[in-house]
């Protein structure tokens, strides 16, 4: 298994960095990616119906939580092509844990290692914060995401039916994973 690039190193066409702030253009870009993925049937834990202002607010709100780090994948021209959120557990009996959420990669960049690099950056951030256990969930039908997490060493816990409700009202099963760092 190859090692992802460090959070601040360039890959062949993009860089990944944690960001403490978002410009209005960044928020708009992230909202556009989220809305595009949802419109293509990706099951993400988001409010429904999802509007552009609500989608943008999901990312700006994440930055108000001191236990959350937002990582962005950018092209050399600054265009955002992906993101992931790292949530550090804050309960005193859980400060060894972290959770991955809102892993999004623009469809034009699927299959190019962006998701794996974002995951690696978030894991490095978790290690840097003293976390040793990661967990996440994904749509059980999202074969690419399930494969990514398995290849990255995540262990499947199991499925929970009806975990996510899509905009059209359908409910989908989520697959839960963990990994010791």
C-alpha positions in Angstrom: 0.0 0.0 0.0 1.4 3.4 -0.9 1.7 6.1 1.6 -0.3 9.3 1.0 1.6 12.5 0.7 1.9 14.6 3.9 -0.8 17.1 4.4 1.3 20.0 3.2 3.1 18.4 0.3 2.1 18.7 -3.4 1.0 15.7 -5.4 1.2 15.7 -9.1 -1.6 18.3 -9.6 -2.9 19.4 -6.2 -2.0 20.2 -2.6 -3.9 19.5 0.6 -3.8 21.8 3.6 -5.9 22.3 6.7 -7.7 25.6 6.6 -8.7 27.9 9.5 -10.9 30.1 7.4 -13.0 30.1 4.2 -13.4 32.9 1.8 -16.9 33.4 0.3 -15.5 31.9 -2.9 -14.3 28.8 -0.9 -17.7 28.3 0.7 -19.3 28.6 -2.7 -16.9 26.1 -4.2 -17.5 23.6 -1.4 -21.2 24.0 -1.6 -21.1 23.5 -5.4 -19.2 20.2 -5.0 -21.6 19.0 -2.2 -24.7 19.9 -4.3 -23.2 18.2 -7.3 -22.5 15.0 -5.4 -26.0 15.0 -3.8 -27.6 15.6 -7.2 -25.7 12.5 -8.5 -27.2 10.4 -5.7 -24.4 10.4 -3.2 -25.8 9.7 0.2 -24.3 12.2 2.6 -25.5 13.3 6.0 -26.9 16.7 5.1 -30.1 18.6 5.7 -32.9 18.1 3.1 -33.8 19.8 1.0 -30.2 21.0 0.5 -29.9 24.6 -0.8 -26.7 26.4 -1.8 -26.8 28.6 1.3 -27.4 25.6 3.6 -24.6 23.7 1.8 -22.1 26.6 2.3 -23.1 27.0 5.9 -22.2 23.4 6.6 -18.6 24.2 5.9 -18.4 27.6 7.6 -20.2 26.1 10.7 -17.6 23.3 10.9 -14.9 25.9 11.3 -16.6 27.3 14.4 -16.0 24.0 16.2 -12.5 24.0 17.8 -12.5 20.2 17.6 -13.0 20.1 13.8 -10.3 20.6 11.2 -11.3 21.2 7.6 -8.8 20.0 4.9 -9.0 21.3 1.4 -7.5 19.8 -1.8 -6.6 22.6 -4.3 -5.3 22.8 -7.8 -2.3 25.1 -8.4 -4.7 27.9 -9.5 -6.5 27.6 -6.1 -9.6 25.7 -7.3 -11.0 23.4 -4.6 -11.4 19.9 -5.8 -12.0 18.1 -2.5 -12.4 18.3 1.2 -12.6 16.2 4.4 -13.4 17.0 8.0 -11.6 15.6 11.0 -13.6 15.7 14.2 -11.6 15.2 17.4 -13.6 13.6 20.2 -13.7 15.9 23.2 -15.3 13.8 26.0 -12.7 13.0 28.6 -13.0 9.3 28.1 -12.8 9.6 24.3 -9.8 11.8 23.6 -8.0 9.0 21.9 -10.6 9.0 19.0 -11.3 11.0 15.9 -14.0 10.8 13.2 -13.8 11.4 9.5 -16.8 13.1 7.8 -17.8 15.0 4.7 -15.1 13.4 2.4 -16.0 15.0 -0.9 -14.1 14.9 -4.2 -15.3 16.7 -7.3 -16.4 14.0 -9.8 -13.9 15.3 -12.4 -11.2 14.2 -10.0 -12.5 10.8 -8.9 -10.0 8.0 -9.3 -6.9 10.3 -9.1 -5.9 9.7 -5.5 -7.5 12.8 -4.1 -9.7 11.0 -1.7 -6.8 8.8 -0.4 -4.6 11.9 0.0 -7.4 13.7 1.9 -7.8 10.7 4.1 -4.1 10.5 4.7 -4.0 14.2 5.6 -6.8 13.8 8.1 -5.1 10.8 9.7 -1.9 12.7 10.0 -3.8 15.5 11.7 -5.4 13.0 14.1 -2.0 11.5 14.9 -0.6 15.0 15.5 -3.4 15.6 18.0 -2.6 12.4 19.9 -5.5 10.4 18.5 -5.0 6.6 18.0 -8.4 5.5 16.8 -10.3 6.6 13.8 -13.9 5.9 12.8 -16.2 6.8 9.9 -19.3 5.7 8.0 -20.2 5.8 4.4 -23.1 4.8 2.1 -22.9 1.0 1.9 -23.7 1.2 -1.8 -20.8 3.6 -2.5 -18.4 1.0 -3.8 -15.5 3.4 -4.5 -15.7 4.8 -1.0 -16.0 1.4 0.6 -13.0 0.2 -1.4 -11.0 3.3 -0.5 -11.5 2.8 3.2 -10.7 -0.9 3.0 -7.5 -0.3 1.0 -6.5 2.4 3.6 -6.7 -0.2 6.3 -10.1 0.5 7.8 -11.9 -2.4 9.4 -15.5 -2.8 8.6 -17.8 -3.0 11.7 -21.0 -3.6 9.9 -24.1 -2.0 8.3 -26.8 0.1 9.8 -30.0 0.1 7.7 -31.9 3.3 7.0 -29.0 5.5 8.4 -29.2 8.2 5.7 -32.4 9.7 4.1 -31.9 11.0 0.6 -33.7 14.1 -0.7 -36.2 11.8 -2.5 -37.1 10.1 0.8 -35.3 6.9 0.2 -33.2 5.6 3.0 -29.9 4.0 2.5 -27.7 1.7 4.6 -24.4 3.0 6.0 -21.3 0.9 6.5 -19.2 1.7 9.6 -15.4 1.4 9.8 -12.6 1.9 12.3 -8.8 2.0 12.2 -6.0 2.1 14.7 -3.4 4.7 13.8 
